[in-house]
Structure formats: structure tokens, C-alpha cells
């Protein structure tokens, strides 16, 4: 399988981004809001198979010592094929030297641990939809 990893937001179908996030059970919004978030990010990475968008991720960062990864998703039929790893490795290279944080969907932590991320003992958050995040297991 020929996977093309692209950085930057040129030519991205933001409707597809929203649809993929919905398909994988992640927070999704109107396509224009995803476009705004990705374009405002330090690093954006998109994976394509035969011109089909199959995964993506982004990092916000100060470019000096802090970064956070968001919207890391791979279409279910392409999971387990190294695409998520390629996306994450590209993101991590772009923020080398930075502390990196992310929050993983419950049950998905192992994927990130295999890439060198470690569980944190503390973490705090304010979520716009706190009740939904608690129901999904992100908060107590």
C-alpha cells in the first residue's frame, strides 16, 4: 500500500476531516471550524492512499519547549497498517525538543505508549461539553 504523508493544509477536504473524526468517534465540528483549527496549528499532517484521505493529526506548539497533539485519527479500515505511526512520527519530529502532551481516547493509550509517550499522574481540563467527556471516560 502506497501511503503519502503530506504536511500543510493545501488541498485538504475539510468535510472529509469532519466525517473521519465522526466515523472514529472523536469530537467533530463543522468543516470550517476544523479548517481554522488546523490552519492555526504549528504542524499539520495528512495521510493519503491513492488520493483518499485516510488519516491526519496536528500539533499546537510554541516551537521551543511545549507541544500538544490533537485530532489524531485514522480511518478504521486503515488502522493497524502503520499509518497512525507515520503521522505521529512526523508530528513528533516537527516538535523535537519539546515536551509533548495529548489525551487519548480511553483504551487507545497503548498506541501512544509504543511511540514513547508515558501516562501522566496529573492532568486537569475544562471541556466545553463536560458531561459528554465524563460519559466517554475522559474525566471523573
TAUR-V249393 format. One line per field, one symbol per residue. psi: psi as a letter, one per 30 degrees, with the letter a starting at -180 (. if undefined). A space follows every 50 residues. Layout:
psi->???
//
This chain:
psi->kjkkkkklgkgkjfeeeeeeeeegglklakeeeeeeeefflekkkkkkjh gkkfllllkklfgegklkklhjkkkefglggfeeeeeeeeeeefgkfkkk llklkkfgeeeeefgfllkkflklljkeieeeeeefgfl.
//
